[in-house]
Amino acid sequence: VLSNRGLSHLWSIARRHVYEYPAEDQLTATLLQHGDTLGVIFCESPAMKKVLRILAPSNRRELALALGLVRPAAQTARHFQREDLLRGDVALVFDDDVINMLKELLGCSE
């Protein structure tokens, strides 16, 4: 579970391609299941740690479901007006906000 910045760091220091890492890693799963998430983007909040301890995700799919339960951006969709974006009147807090802004400015759907 890494941000784009985290992934770029991984790509720059790793000796193997990111897709060569195993899809399931028991040591990582155990850390997440115990709430040992310091430095893991989107997993550091007390609420996320509690969800991880309760759900005990063991693979990527289960982790994605756990993340979806806690992230506030996933609960409410915000729509930005092009004029506000161009004026800079919008604070972009979540990565979802940036994606929605780009979709509006570029006039695309995905």
Buried (B, 14 or more C-beta within 10 A) or exposed (E): BBEEEEEEEEEEEEEEEEEEEEEEBEEBBEBBBEBBBEEBBBBEEEEBBEBBEEBBBBEEEBBEEBBEEBBEBEEEEEEBEEEEBEEEEBEBEBBBBEEBBEBBEEEEEE
